[in-house]
Amino acid sequence: MFGTLSATLIKCQDFEAMRAFYQDRLRLATVKSGDGWIVLDTGSGRELVLGGDTGGDTIAIAFTGAELEPAREALRDAGPTEIEQHSTMHRFFVKDPDGNTVLIID
């Protein structure tokens, strides 16, 4: 229902410095990129997204491959956002008990 934990997203104060550190210094390969964001392969089948939409927080995690309606219903008491389209996917946000952003993506 919730899919698998597949990505970590980091909001960037200095996108170019962050990109250079993770891409050039840590040698993470680029999966895809756009204006102000980049998806990097962590080498473990997971992705690191720099400059992506974190729901306003500095760091967020993302579960992908979810069944959105049942997942959202199961998390209703945690106050999930409405399901929205983003790029070629659909998603919603919810906060964990410590206030961290969790994205649930189809």
Phi and psi restraints in degrees (range 20) as a CNS / XPLOR table:
assign (resid 1 and name C) (resid 2 and name N)
       (resid 2 and name CA) (resid 2 and name C) 1.0 -92.9 20.0 2
assign (resid 2 and name N) (resid 2 and name CA)
       (resid 2 and name C) (resid 3 and name N) 1.0 -6.9 20.0 2
assign (resid 2 and name C) (resid 3 and name N)
       (resid 3 and name CA) (resid 3 and name C) 1.0 77.7 20.0 2
assign (resid 3 and name N) (resid 3 and name CA)
       (resid 3 and name C) (resid 4 and name N) 1.0 -156.1 20.0 2
assign (resid 3 and name C) (resid 4 and name N)
       (resid 4 and name CA) (resid 4 and name C) 1.0 -122.1 20.0 2
assign (resid 4 and name N) (resid 4 and name CA)
       (resid 4 and name C) (resid 5 and name N) 1.0 146.9 20.0 2
assign (resid 4 and name C) (resid 5 and name N)
       (resid 5 and name CA) (resid 5 and name C) 1.0 -67.6 20.0 2
assign (resid 5 and name N) (resid 5 and name CA)
       (resid 5 and name C) (resid 6 and name N) 1.0 114.0 20.0 2
assign (resid 5 and name C) (resid 6 and name N)
       (resid 6 and name CA) (resid 6 and name C) 1.0 -129.4 20.0 2
assign (resid 6 and name N) (resid 6 and name CA)
       (resid 6 and name C) (resid 7 and name N) 1.0 -9.8 20.0 2
assign (resid 6 and name C) (resid 7 and name N)
       (resid 7 and name CA) (resid 7 and name C) 1.0 -150.4 20.0 2
assign (resid 7 and name N) (resid 7 and name CA)
       (resid 7 and name C) (resid 8 and name N) 1.0 149.0 20.0 2
assign (resid 7 and name C) (resid 8 and name N)
       (resid 8 and name CA) (resid 8 and name C) 1.0 -117.2 20.0 2
assign (resid 8 and name N) (resid 8 and name CA)
       (resid 8 and name C) (resid 9 and name N) 1.0 132.0 20.0 2
assign (resid 8 and name C) (resid 9 and name N)
       (resid 9 and name CA) (resid 9 and name C) 1.0 -113.4 20.0 2
assign (resid 9 and name N) (resid 9 and name CA)
       (resid 9 and name C) (resid 10 and name N) 1.0 136.1 20.0 2
assign (resid 9 and name C) (resid 10 and name N)
       (resid 10 and name CA) (resid 10 and name C) 1.0 -125.7 20.0 2
assign (resid 10 and name N) (resid 10 and name CA)
       (resid 10 and name C) (resid 11 and name N) 1.0 123.3 20.0 2
assign (resid 10 and name C) (resid 11 and name N)
       (resid 11 and name CA) (resid 11 and name C) 1.0 -73.8 20.0 2
assign (resid 11 and name N) (resid 11 and name CA)
       (resid 11 and name C) (resid 12 and name N) 1.0 135.1 20.0 2
assign (resid 11 and name C) (resid 12 and name N)
       (resid 12 and name CA) (resid 12 and name C) 1.0 -112.8 20.0 2
assign (resid 12 and name N) (resid 12 and name CA)
       (resid 12 and name C) (resid 13 and name N) 1.0 127.9 20.0 2
assign (resid 12 and name C) (resid 13 and name N)
       (resid 13 and name CA) (resid 13 and name C) 1.0 -75.1 20.0 2
assign (resid 13 and name N) (resid 13 and name CA)
       (resid 13 and name C) (resid 14 and name N) 1.0 -39.9 20.0 2
assign (resid 13 and name C) (resid 14 and name N)
       (resid 14 and name CA) (resid 14 and name C) 1.0 -128.3 20.0 2
assign (resid 14 and name N) (resid 14 and name CA)
       (resid 14 and name C) (resid 15 and name N) 1.0 88.0 20.0 2
assign (resid 14 and name C) (resid 15 and name N)
       (resid 15 and name CA) (resid 15 and name C) 1.0 -55.9 20.0 2
assign (resid 15 and name N) (resid 15 and name CA)
       (resid 15 and name C) (resid 16 and name N) 1.0 -46.0 20.0 2
assign (resid 15 and name C) (resid 16 and name N)
       (resid 16 and name CA) (resid 16 and name C) 1.0 -63.8 20.0 2
assign (resid 16 and name N) (resid 16 and name CA)
       (resid 16 and name C) (resid 17 and name N) 1.0 -38.6 20.0 2
assign (resid 16 and name C) (resid 17 and name N)
       (resid 17 and name CA) (resid 17 and name C) 1.0 -67.4 20.0 2
assign (resid 17 and name N) (resid 17 and name CA)
       (resid 17 and name C) (resid 18 and name N) 1.0 -41.2 20.0 2
assign (resid 17 and name C) (resid 18 and name N)
       (resid 18 and name CA) (resid 18 and name C) 1.0 -65.0 20.0 2
assign (resid 18 and name N) (resid 18 and name CA)
       (resid 18 and name C) (resid 19 and name N) 1.0 -45.0 20.0 2
assign (resid 18 and name C) (resid 19 and name N)
       (resid 19 and name CA) (resid 19 and name C) 1.0 -58.8 20.0 2
assign (resid 19 and name N) (resid 19 and name CA)
       (resid 19 and name C) (resid 20 and name N) 1.0 -47.4 20.0 2
assign (resid 19 and name C) (resid 20 and name N)
       (resid 20 and name CA) (resid 20 and name C) 1.0 -61.3 20.0 2
assign (resid 20 and name N) (resid 20 and name CA)
       (resid 20 and name C) (resid 21 and name N) 1.0 -41.8 20.0 2
assign (resid 20 and name C) (resid 21 and name N)
       (resid 21 and name CA) (resid 21 and name C) 1.0 -62.7 20.0 2
assign (resid 21 and name N) (resid 21 and name CA)
       (resid 21 and name C) (resid 22 and name N) 1.0 -52.6 20.0 2
assign (resid 21 and name C) (resid 22 and name N)
       (resid 22 and name CA) (resid 22 and name C) 1.0 -75.5 20.0 2
assign (resid 22 and name N) (resid 22 and name CA)
       (resid 22 and name C) (resid 23 and name N) 1.0 -37.7 20.0 2
assign (resid 22 and name C) (resid 23 and name N)
       (resid 23 and name CA) (resid 23 and name C) 1.0 -82.4 20.0 2
assign (resid 23 and name N) (resid 23 and name CA)
       (resid 23 and name C) (resid 24 and name N) 1.0 -47.4 20.0 2
assign (resid 23 and name C) (resid 24 and name N)
       (resid 24 and name CA) (resid 24 and name C) 1.0 -87.7 20.0 2
assign (resid 24 and name N) (resid 24 and name CA)
       (resid 24 and name C) (resid 25 and name N) 1.0 -47.6 20.0 2
assign (resid 24 and name C) (resid 25 and name N)
       (resid 25 and name CA) (resid 25 and name C) 1.0 -77.5 20.0 2
assign (resid 25 and name N) (resid 25 and name CA)
       (resid 25 and name C) (resid 26 and name N) 1.0 -44.4 20.0 2
assign (resid 25 and name C) (resid 26 and name N)
       (resid 26 and name CA) (resid 26 and name C) 1.0 -92.1 20.0 2
assign (resid 26 and name N) (resid 26 and name CA)
       (resid 26 and name C) (resid 27 and name N) 1.0 -4.8 20.0 2
assign (resid 26 and name C) (resid 27 and name N)
       (resid 27 and name CA) (resid 27 and name C) 1.0 58.0 20.0 2
assign (resid 27 and name N) (resid 27 and name CA)
       (resid 27 and name C) (resid 28 and name N) 1.0 40.2 20.0 2
assign (resid 27 and name C) (resid 28 and name N)
       (resid 28 and name CA) (resid 28 and name C) 1.0 -79.9 20.0 2
assign (resid 28 and name N) (resid 28 and name CA)
       (resid 28 and name C) (resid 29 and name N) 1.0 133.4 20.0 2
assign (resid 28 and name C) (resid 29 and name N)
       (resid 29 and name CA) (resid 29 and name C) 1.0 -77.0 20.0 2
assign (resid 29 and name N) (resid 29 and name CA)
       (resid 29 and name C) (resid 30 and name N) 1.0 144.8 20.0 2
assign (resid 29 and name C) (resid 30 and name N)
       (resid 30 and name CA) (resid 30 and name C) 1.0 -76.9 20.0 2
assign (resid 30 and name N) (resid 30 and name CA)
       (resid 30 and name C) (resid 31 and name N) 1.0 129.3 20.0 2
assign (resid 30 and name C) (resid 31 and name N)
       (resid 31 and name CA) (resid 31 and name C) 1.0 -90.6 20.0 2
assign (resid 31 and name N) (resid 31 and name CA)
       (resid 31 and name C) (resid 32 and name N) 1.0 -49.9 20.0 2
assign (resid 31 and name C) (resid 32 and name N)
       (resid 32 and name CA) (resid 32 and name C) 1.0 -162.6 20.0 2
assign (resid 32 and name N) (resid 32 and name CA)
       (resid 32 and name C) (resid 33 and name N) 1.0 162.9 20.0 2
assign (resid 32 and name C) (resid 33 and name N)
       (resid 33 and name CA) (resid 33 and name C) 1.0 -153.9 20.0 2
assign (resid 33 and name N) (resid 33 and name CA)
       (resid 33 and name C) (resid 34 and name N) 1.0 165.3 20.0 2
assign (resid 33 and name C) (resid 34 and name N)
       (resid 34 and name CA) (resid 34 and name C) 1.0 -152.9 20.0 2
assign (resid 34 and name N) (resid 34 and name CA)
       (resid 34 and name C) (resid 35 and name N) 1.0 -166.9 20.0 2
assign (resid 34 and name C) (resid 35 and name N)
       (resid 35 and name CA) (resid 35 and name C) 1.0 -70.6 20.0 2
assign (resid 35 and name N) (resid 35 and name CA)
       (resid 35 and name C) (resid 36 and name N) 1.0 105.9 20.0 2
assign (resid 35 and name C) (resid 36 and name N)
       (resid 36 and name CA) (resid 36 and name C) 1.0 84.6 20.0 2
assign (resid 36 and name N) (resid 36 and name CA)
       (resid 36 and name C) (resid 37 and name N) 1.0 11.9 20.0 2
assign (resid 36 and name C) (resid 37 and name N)
       (resid 37 and name CA) (resid 37 and name C) 1.0 -150.6 20.0 2
assign (resid 37 and name N) (resid 37 and name CA)
       (resid 37 and name C) (resid 38 and name N) 1.0 155.7 20.0 2
assign (resid 37 and name C) (resid 38 and name N)
       (resid 38 and name CA) (resid 38 and name C) 1.0 -151.5 20.0 2
assign (resid 38 and name N) (resid 38 and name CA)
       (resid 38 and name C) (resid 39 and name N) 1.0 141.6 20.0 2
assign (resid 38 and name C) (resid 39 and name N)
       (resid 39 and name CA) (resid 39 and name C) 1.0 -108.2 20.0 2
assign (resid 39 and name N) (resid 39 and name CA)
       (resid 39 and name C) (resid 40 and name N) 1.0 124.6 20.0 2
assign (resid 39 and name C) (resid 40 and name N)
       (resid 40 and name CA) (resid 40 and name C) 1.0 -114.8 20.0 2
assign (resid 40 and name N) (resid 40 and name CA)
       (resid 40 and name C) (resid 41 and name N) 1.0 144.7 20.0 2
assign (resid 40 and name C) (resid 41 and name N)
       (resid 41 and name CA) (resid 41 and name C) 1.0 -83.3 20.0 2
assign (resid 41 and name N) (resid 41 and name CA)
       (resid 41 and name C) (resid 42 and name N) 1.0 123.6 20.0 2
assign (resid 41 and name C) (resid 42 and name N)
       (resid 42 and name CA) (resid 42 and name C) 1.0 -81.3 20.0 2
assign (resid 42 and name N) (resid 42 and name CA)
       (resid 42 and name C) (resid 43 and name N) 1.0 -10.3 20.0 2
assign (resid 42 and name C) (resid 43 and name N)
       (resid 43 and name CA) (resid 43 and name C) 1.0 88.9 20.0 2
assign (resid 43 and name N) (resid 43 and name CA)
       (resid 43 and name C) (resid 44 and name N) 1.0 -1.3 20.0 2
assign (resid 43 and name C) (resid 44 and name N)
       (resid 44 and name CA) (resid 44 and name C) 1.0 -119.5 20.0 2
assign (resid 44 and name N) (resid 44 and name CA)
       (resid 44 and name C) (resid 45 and name N) 1.0 17.5 20.0 2
assign (resid 44 and name C) (resid 45 and name N)
       (resid 45 and name CA) (resid 45 and name C) 1.0 83.9 20.0 2
assign (resid 45 and name N) (resid 45 and name CA)
       (resid 45 and name C) (resid 46 and name N) 1.0 5.2 20.0 2
assign (resid 45 and name C) (resid 46 and name N)
       (resid 46 and name CA) (resid 46 and name C) 1.0 -113.0 20.0 2
assign (resid 46 and name N) (resid 46 and name CA)
       (resid 46 and name C) (resid 47 and name N) 1.0 168.3 20.0 2
assign (resid 46 and name C) (resid 47 and name N)
       (resid 47 and name CA) (resid 47 and name C) 1.0 -123.7 20.0 2
assign (resid 47 and name N) (resid 47 and name CA)
       (resid 47 and name C) (resid 48 and name N) 1.0 149.6 20.0 2
assign (resid 47 and name C) (resid 48 and name N)
       (resid 48 and name CA) (resid 48 and name C) 1.0 -114.0 20.0 2
assign (resid 48 and name N) (resid 48 and name CA)
       (resid 48 and name C) (resid 49 and name N) 1.0 121.6 20.0 2
assign (resid 48 and name C) (resid 49 and name N)
       (resid 49 and name CA) (resid 49 and name C) 1.0 -108.1 20.0 2
assign (resid 49 and name N) (resid 49 and name CA)
       (resid 49 and name C) (resid 50 and name N) 1.0 119.3 20.0 2
assign (resid 49 and name C) (resid 50 and name N)
       (resid 50 and name CA) (resid 50 and name C) 1.0 -103.7 20.0 2
assign (resid 50 and name N) (resid 50 and name CA)
       (resid 50 and name C) (resid 51 and name N) 1.0 131.1 20.0 2
assign (resid 50 and name C) (resid 51 and name N)
       (resid 51 and name CA) (resid 51 and name C) 1.0 80.4 20.0 2
assign (resid 51 and name N) (resid 51 and name CA)
       (resid 51 and name C) (resid 52 and name N) 1.0 8.1 20.0 2
assign (resid 51 and name C) (resid 52 and name N)
       (resid 52 and name CA) (resid 52 and name C) 1.0 -79.3 20.0 2
assign (resid 52 and name N) (resid 52 and name CA)
       (resid 52 and name C) (resid 53 and name N) 1.0 178.1 20.0 2
assign (resid 52 and name C) (resid 53 and name N)
       (resid 53 and name CA) (resid 53 and name C) 1.0 -78.5 20.0 2
assign (resid 53 and name N) (resid 53 and name CA)
       (resid 53 and name C) (resid 54 and name N) 1.0 108.0 20.0 2
assign (resid 53 and name C) (resid 54 and name N)
       (resid 54 and name CA) (resid 54 and name C) 1.0 -98.5 20.0 2
assign (resid 54 and name N) (resid 54 and name CA)
       (resid 54 and name C) (resid 55 and name N) 1.0 9.6 20.0 2
assign (resid 54 and name C) (resid 55 and name N)
       (resid 55 and name CA) (resid 55 and name C) 1.0 72.5 20.0 2
assign (resid 55 and name N) (resid 55 and name CA)
       (resid 55 and name C) (resid 56 and name N) 1.0 20.7 20.0 2
assign (resid 55 and name C) (resid 56 and name N)
       (resid 56 and name CA) (resid 56 and name C) 1.0 97.4 20.0 2
assign (resid 56 and name N) (resid 56 and name CA)
       (resid 56 and name C) (resid 57 and name N) 1.0 -16.6 20.0 2
assign (resid 56 and name C) (resid 57 and name N)
       (resid 57 and name CA) (resid 57 and name C) 1.0 -87.2 20.0 2
assign (resid 57 and name N) (resid 57 and name CA)
       (resid 57 and name C) (resid 58 and name N) 1.0 168.2 20.0 2
assign (resid 57 and name C) (resid 58 and name N)
       (resid 58 and name CA) (resid 58 and name C) 1.0 -71.4 20.0 2
assign (resid 58 and name N) (resid 58 and name CA)
       (resid 58 and name C) (resid 59 and name N) 1.0 -41.5 20.0 2
assign (resid 58 and name C) (resid 59 and name N)
       (resid 59 and name CA) (resid 59 and name C) 1.0 -131.9 20.0 2
assign (resid 59 and name N) (resid 59 and name CA)
       (resid 59 and name C) (resid 60 and name N) 1.0 141.7 20.0 2
assign (resid 59 and name C) (resid 60 and name N)
       (resid 60 and name CA) (resid 60 and name C) 1.0 -139.8 20.0 2
assign (resid 60 and name N) (resid 60 and name CA)
       (resid 60 and name C) (resid 61 and name N) 1.0 158.5 20.0 2
assign (resid 60 and name C) (resid 61 and name N)
       (resid 61 and name CA) (resid 61 and name C) 1.0 -117.1 20.0 2
assign (resid 61 and name N) (resid 61 and name CA)
       (resid 61 and name C) (resid 62 and name N) 1.0 156.0 20.0 2
assign (resid 61 and name C) (resid 62 and name N)
       (resid 62 and name CA) (resid 62 and name C) 1.0 -131.4 20.0 2
assign (resid 62 and name N) (resid 62 and name CA)
       (resid 62 and name C) (resid 63 and name N) 1.0 133.7 20.0 2
assign (resid 62 and name C) (resid 63 and name N)
       (resid 63 and name CA) (resid 63 and name C) 1.0 -102.7 20.0 2
assign (resid 63 and name N) (resid 63 and name CA)
       (resid 63 and name C) (resid 64 and name N) 1.0 131.1 20.0 2
assign (resid 63 and name C) (resid 64 and name N)
       (resid 64 and name CA) (resid 64 and name C) 1.0 -119.1 20.0 2
assign (resid 64 and name N) (resid 64 and name CA)
       (resid 64 and name C) (resid 65 and name N) 1.0 159.5 20.0 2
assign (resid 64 and name C) (resid 65 and name N)
       (resid 65 and name CA) (resid 65 and name C) 1.0 80.5 20.0 2
assign (resid 65 and name N) (resid 65 and name CA)
       (resid 65 and name C) (resid 66 and name N) 1.0 22.5 20.0 2
assign (resid 65 and name C) (resid 66 and name N)
       (resid 66 and name CA) (resid 66 and name C) 1.0 -83.1 20.0 2
assign (resid 66 and name N) (resid 66 and name CA)
       (resid 66 and name C) (resid 67 and name N) 1.0 155.7 20.0 2
assign (resid 66 and name C) (resid 67 and name N)
       (resid 67 and name CA) (resid 67 and name C) 1.0 -91.7 20.0 2
assign (resid 67 and name N) (resid 67 and name CA)
       (resid 67 and name C) (resid 68 and name N) 1.0 100.4 20.0 2
assign (resid 67 and name C) (resid 68 and name N)
       (resid 68 and name CA) (resid 68 and name C) 1.0 -61.0 20.0 2
assign (resid 68 and name N) (resid 68 and name CA)
       (resid 68 and name C) (resid 69 and name N) 1.0 -49.1 20.0 2
assign (resid 68 and name C) (resid 69 and name N)
       (resid 69 and name CA) (resid 69 and name C) 1.0 -61.3 20.0 2
assign (resid 69 and name N) (resid 69 and name CA)
       (resid 69 and name C) (resid 70 and name N) 1.0 -51.0 20.0 2
assign (resid 69 and name C) (resid 70 and name N)
       (resid 70 and name CA) (resid 70 and name C) 1.0 -64.4 20.0 2
assign (resid 70 and name N) (resid 70 and name CA)
       (resid 70 and name C) (resid 71 and name N) 1.0 -36.3 20.0 2
assign (resid 70 and name C) (resid 71 and name N)
       (resid 71 and name CA) (resid 71 and name C) 1.0 -64.8 20.0 2
assign (resid 71 and name N) (resid 71 and name CA)
       (resid 71 and name C) (resid 72 and name N) 1.0 -44.1 20.0 2
assign (resid 71 and name C) (resid 72 and name N)
       (resid 72 and name CA) (resid 72 and name C) 1.0 -64.2 20.0 2
assign (resid 72 and name N) (resid 72 and name CA)
       (resid 72 and name C) (resid 73 and name N) 1.0 -41.5 20.0 2
assign (resid 72 and name C) (resid 73 and name N)
       (resid 73 and name CA) (resid 73 and name C) 1.0 -63.3 20.0 2
assign (resid 73 and name N) (resid 73 and name CA)
       (resid 73 and name C) (resid 74 and name N) 1.0 -41.2 20.0 2
assign (resid 73 and name C) (resid 74 and name N)
       (resid 74 and name CA) (resid 74 and name C) 1.0 -65.1 20.0 2
assign (resid 74 and name N) (resid 74 and name CA)
       (resid 74 and name C) (resid 75 and name N) 1.0 -24.7 20.0 2
assign (resid 74 and name C) (resid 75 and name N)
       (resid 75 and name CA) (resid 75 and name C) 1.0 -104.9 20.0 2
assign (resid 75 and name N) (resid 75 and name CA)
       (resid 75 and name C) (resid 76 and name N) 1.0 12.0 20.0 2
assign (resid 75 and name C) (resid 76 and name N)
       (resid 76 and name CA) (resid 76 and name C) 1.0 -54.3 20.0 2
assign (resid 76 and name N) (resid 76 and name CA)
       (resid 76 and name C) (resid 77 and name N) 1.0 -37.8 20.0 2
assign (resid 76 and name C) (resid 77 and name N)
       (resid 77 and name CA) (resid 77 and name C) 1.0 -70.1 20.0 2
assign (resid 77 and name N) (resid 77 and name CA)
       (resid 77 and name C) (resid 78 and name N) 1.0 -13.6 20.0 2
assign (resid 77 and name C) (resid 78 and name N)
       (resid 78 and name CA) (resid 78 and name C) 1.0 -92.0 20.0 2
assign (resid 78 and name N) (resid 78 and name CA)
       (resid 78 and name C) (resid 79 and name N) 1.0 -0.4 20.0 2
assign (resid 78 and name C) (resid 79 and name N)
       (resid 79 and name CA) (resid 79 and name C) 1.0 75.6 20.0 2
assign (resid 79 and name N) (resid 79 and name CA)
       (resid 79 and name C) (resid 80 and name N) 1.0 49.4 20.0 2
assign (resid 79 and name C) (resid 80 and name N)
       (resid 80 and name CA) (resid 80 and name C) 1.0 -65.7 20.0 2
assign (resid 80 and name N) (resid 80 and name CA)
       (resid 80 and name C) (resid 81 and name N) 1.0 152.6 20.0 2
assign (resid 80 and name C) (resid 81 and name N)
       (resid 81 and name CA) (resid 81 and name C) 1.0 -72.6 20.0 2
assign (resid 81 and name N) (resid 81 and name CA)
       (resid 81 and name C) (resid 82 and name N) 1.0 172.0 20.0 2
assign (resid 81 and name C) (resid 82 and name N)
       (resid 82 and name CA) (resid 82 and name C) 1.0 -68.2 20.0 2
assign (resid 82 and name N) (resid 82 and name CA)
       (resid 82 and name C) (resid 83 and name N) 1.0 154.1 20.0 2
assign (resid 82 and name C) (resid 83 and name N)
       (resid 83 and name CA) (resid 83 and name C) 1.0 -70.6 20.0 2
assign (resid 83 and name N) (resid 83 and name CA)
       (resid 83 and name C) (resid 84 and name N) 1.0 132.9 20.0 2
assign (resid 83 and name C) (resid 84 and name N)
       (resid 84 and name CA) (resid 84 and name C) 1.0 -133.2 20.0 2
assign (resid 84 and name N) (resid 84 and name CA)
       (resid 84 and name C) (resid 85 and name N) 1.0 155.6 20.0 2
assign (resid 84 and name C) (resid 85 and name N)
       (resid 85 and name CA) (resid 85 and name C) 1.0 -85.7 20.0 2
assign (resid 85 and name N) (resid 85 and name CA)
       (resid 85 and name C) (resid 86 and name N) 1.0 138.9 20.0 2
assign (resid 85 and name C) (resid 86 and name N)
       (resid 86 and name CA) (resid 86 and name C) 1.0 -140.2 20.0 2
assign (resid 86 and name N) (resid 86 and name CA)
       (resid 86 and name C) (resid 87 and name N) 1.0 114.4 20.0 2
assign (resid 86 and name C) (resid 87 and name N)
       (resid 87 and name CA) (resid 87 and name C) 1.0 58.7 20.0 2
assign (resid 87 and name N) (resid 87 and name CA)
       (resid 87 and name C) (resid 88 and name N) 1.0 -122.5 20.0 2
assign (resid 87 and name C) (resid 88 and name N)
       (resid 88 and name CA) (resid 88 and name C) 1.0 -100.2 20.0 2
assign (resid 88 and name N) (resid 88 and name CA)
       (resid 88 and name C) (resid 89 and name N) 1.0 12.1 20.0 2
assign (resid 88 and name C) (resid 89 and name N)
       (resid 89 and name CA) (resid 89 and name C) 1.0 -127.9 20.0 2
assign (resid 89 and name N) (resid 89 and name CA)
       (resid 89 and name C) (resid 90 and name N) 1.0 173.4 20.0 2
assign (resid 89 and name C) (resid 90 and name N)
       (resid 90 and name CA) (resid 90 and name C) 1.0 -120.9 20.0 2
assign (resid 90 and name N) (resid 90 and name CA)
       (resid 90 and name C) (resid 91 and name N) 1.0 150.9 20.0 2
assign (resid 90 and name C) (resid 91 and name N)
       (resid 91 and name CA) (resid 91 and name C) 1.0 -157.8 20.0 2
assign (resid 91 and name N) (resid 91 and name CA)
       (resid 91 and name C) (resid 92 and name N) 1.0 166.5 20.0 2
assign (resid 91 and name C) (resid 92 and name N)
       (resid 92 and name CA) (resid 92 and name C) 1.0 -144.4 20.0 2
assign (resid 92 and name N) (resid 92 and name CA)
       (resid 92 and name C) (resid 93 and name N) 1.0 162.1 20.0 2
assign (resid 92 and name C) (resid 93 and name N)
       (resid 93 and name CA) (resid 93 and name C) 1.0 -111.8 20.0 2
assign (resid 93 and name N) (resid 93 and name CA)
       (resid 93 and name C) (resid 94 and name N) 1.0 149.0 20.0 2
assign (resid 93 and name C) (resid 94 and name N)
       (resid 94 and name CA) (resid 94 and name C) 1.0 -148.2 20.0 2
assign (resid 94 and name N) (resid 94 and name CA)
       (resid 94 and name C) (resid 95 and name N) 1.0 153.9 20.0 2
assign (resid 94 and name C) (resid 95 and name N)
       (resid 95 and name CA) (resid 95 and name C) 1.0 -100.9 20.0 2
assign (resid 95 and name N) (resid 95 and name CA)
       (resid 95 and name C) (resid 96 and name N) 1.0 139.9 20.0 2
assign (resid 95 and name C) (resid 96 and name N)
       (resid 96 and name CA) (resid 96 and name C) 1.0 -78.9 20.0 2
assign (resid 96 and name N) (resid 96 and name CA)
       (resid 96 and name C) (resid 97 and name N) 1.0 175.5 20.0 2
assign (resid 96 and name C) (resid 97 and name N)
       (resid 97 and name CA) (resid 97 and name C) 1.0 -58.7 20.0 2
assign (resid 97 and name N) (resid 97 and name CA)
       (resid 97 and name C) (resid 98 and name N) 1.0 -23.9 20.0 2
assign (resid 97 and name C) (resid 98 and name N)
       (resid 98 and name CA) (resid 98 and name C) 1.0 -91.5 20.0 2
assign (resid 98 and name N) (resid 98 and name CA)
       (resid 98 and name C) (resid 99 and name N) 1.0 2.6 20.0 2
assign (resid 98 and name C) (resid 99 and name N)
       (resid 99 and name CA) (resid 99 and name C) 1.0 89.5 20.0 2
assign (resid 99 and name N) (resid 99 and name CA)
       (resid 99 and name C) (resid 100 and name N) 1.0 9.3 20.0 2
assign (resid 99 and name C) (resid 100 and name N)
       (resid 100 and name CA) (resid 100 and name C) 1.0 -78.3 20.0 2
assign (resid 100 and name N) (resid 100 and name CA)
       (resid 100 and name C) (resid 101 and name N) 1.0 144.9 20.0 2
assign (resid 100 and name C) (resid 101 and name N)
       (resid 101 and name CA) (resid 101 and name C) 1.0 -80.8 20.0 2
assign (resid 101 and name N) (resid 101 and name CA)
       (resid 101 and name C) (resid 102 and name N) 1.0 132.3 20.0 2
assign (resid 101 and name C) (resid 102 and name N)
       (resid 102 and name CA) (resid 102 and name C) 1.0 -121.9 20.0 2
assign (resid 102 and name N) (resid 102 and name CA)
       (resid 102 and name C) (resid 103 and name N) 1.0 124.5 20.0 2
assign (resid 102 and name C) (resid 103 and name N)
       (resid 103 and name CA) (resid 103 and name C) 1.0 -96.8 20.0 2
assign (resid 103 and name N) (resid 103 and name CA)
       (resid 103 and name C) (resid 104 and name N) 1.0 137.0 20.0 2
assign (resid 103 and name C) (resid 104 and name N)
       (resid 104 and name CA) (resid 104 and name C) 1.0 -117.2 20.0 2
assign (resid 104 and name N) (resid 104 and name CA)
       (resid 104 and name C) (resid 105 and name N) 1.0 119.2 20.0 2
assign (resid 104 and name C) (resid 105 and name N)
       (resid 105 and name CA) (resid 105 and name C) 1.0 -125.3 20.0 2
assign (resid 105 and name N) (resid 105 and name CA)
       (resid 105 and name C) (resid 106 and name N) 1.0 141.8 20.0 2
